[in-house]
Amino acid sequence: RPAGREGRFWTAARIVLALVCLTLALHWVQRVPGASLPPAGPVAGAPADPATVRALVEAFQDGVRRAEDDAAPATPTPGRPRLSRRVPGANLAVSPVATAPPASPHPGDPAEVRDLITEFEAGVARALREVSPDRRYEEDPSR
């Protein structure tokens, strides 16, 4: 054996080993979900004093109460019915139950039905041969 040939094997083996090590190292240092979250604590720019926060919340609630008091009750418009809460199924009309169509009384003579199915399959095979001649051996011709 030539000595250069063995050297090529070990070079290829070293490259494969290096790629495996690189893949494992990259997997190991992969970013962990949530690792880049900001530190917990008060949000910058927000007041940290509880009394200030309470005053802000109370001012907001006062504004909501004023808005509710200022809102005039809605009067119904003439000619338009008032909206009412929907009751499930109240507006549905009862329809008669649809019956299934009657089944065929008798499918016919088994030999006749078999011949009809054979004719149909032959027609499908003929159409497939005409459309794509390269696929003529996909169906079993003995059937």
DODRENTI-87306 format. One record per residue (C-alpha): residue number from 1; x, y, z. Coordinates in steps of 0.25 Angstrom, whole numbers, plus 5000, padded with zeros to 4 digits. Example, Ala and Ser with C-alpha at 12.3 -4.5 7.8 and 13.67 -1.06 7.14 Angstrom:
2
     i     px     py     pz
     1   5049   4982   5031
     2   5055   4996   5029
***
This chain:
143
     i     px     py     pz
     1   5000   5000   5000
     2   5005   5014   4997
     3   5008   5022   5010
     4   5000   5034   5004
     5   4987   5027   5004
     6   4988   5024   5019
     7   4991   5039   5022
     8   4978   5043   5014
     9   4970   5033   5023
    10   4975   5040   5035
    11   4973   5054   5030
    12   4958   5051   5026
    13   4956   5044   5040
    14   4962   5057   5047
    15   4953   5066   5039
    16   4941   5057   5043
    17   4945   5057   5057
    18   4947   5072   5057
    19   4933   5075   5051
    20   4927   5065   5061
    21   4934   5073   5073
    22   4930   5086   5067
    23   4915   5082   5065
    24   4915   5077   5080
    25   4921   5090   5085
    26   4912   5099   5077
    27   4900   5091   5083
    28   4906   5092   5097
    29   4907   5107   5096
    30   4893   5109   5090
    31   4885   5120   5095
    32   4876   5116   5106
    33   4861   5122   5105
    34   4859   5133   5115
    35   4874   5136   5117
    36   4874   5150   5111
    37   4862   5155   5120
    38   4864   5168   5126
    39   4868   5167   5141
    40   4856   5167   5151
    41   4852   5179   5158
    42   4845   5193   5157
    43   4843   5198   5142
    44   4852   5209   5139
    45   4844   5222   5139
    46   4833   5217   5148
    47   4831   5222   5162
    48   4835   5212   5173
    49   4828   5219   5184
    50   4816   5212   5188
    51   4808   5225   5192
    52   4811   5231   5178
    53   4806   5218   5172
    54   4793   5218   5180
    55   4791   5232   5177
    56   4792   5229   5162
    57   4783   5217   5163
    58   4772   5225   5171
    59   4773   5237   5160
    60   4771   5227   5149
    61   4759   5221   5157
    62   4753   5235   5159
    63   4754   5237   5144
    64   4747   5224   5141
    65   4735   5228   5151
    66   4734   5242   5145
    67   4733   5236   5131
    68   4722   5226   5135
    69   4714   5238   5142
    70   4715   5247   5130
    71   4711   5237   5120
    72   4696   5239   5118
    73   4687   5226   5118
    74   4684   5222   5103
    75   4670   5225   5099
    76   4664   5216   5089
    77   4663   5222   5075
    78   4649   5222   5070
    79   4647   5212   5059
    80   4658   5203   5064
    81   4656   5192   5073
    82   4665   5191   5086
    83   4676   5181   5086
    84   4673   5169   5095
    85   4682   5158   5100
    86   4682   5146   5091
    87   4676   5133   5096
    88   4682   5121   5089
    89   4673   5114   5080
    90   4661   5124   5082
    91   4662   5129   5067
    92   4663   5116   5061
    93   4651   5110   5053
    94   4649   5096   5055
    95   4651   5089   5042
    96   4646   5075   5038
    97   4656   5064   5040
    98   4662   5060   5027
    99   4661   5045   5024
   100   4671   5038   5016
   101   4667   5034   5002
   102   4662   5020   5000
   103   4673   5010   4997
   104   4672   5003   4984
   105   4663   4991   4985
   106   4672   4981   4979
   107   4686   4983   4973
   108   4684   4973   4961
   109   4690   4960   4956
   110   4704   4958   4962
   111   4710   4954   4949
   112   4704   4966   4942
   113   4709   4976   4953
   114   4723   4969   4951
   115   4723   4971   4936
   116   4719   4986   4938
   117   4731   4988   4948
   118   4740   4981   4938
   119   4736   4990   4927
   120   4738   5002   4936
   121   4752   4997   4940
   122   4756   4994   4925
   123   4751   5008   4921
   124   4759   5015   4932
   125   4772   5007   4928
   126   4769   5011   4913
   127   4768   5025   4917
   128   4781   5025   4925
   129   4788   5018   4913
   130   4784   5029   4904
   131   4787   5040   4914
   132   4801   5035   4918
   133   4806   5023   4909
   134   4819   5022   4918
   135   4810   5017   4930
   136   4803   5006   4923
   137   4809   4995   4932
   138   4804   5001   4945
   139   4791   4994   4945
   140   4790   4979   4945
   141   4785   4975   4931
   142   4780   4962   4935
   143   4768   4968   4943
***
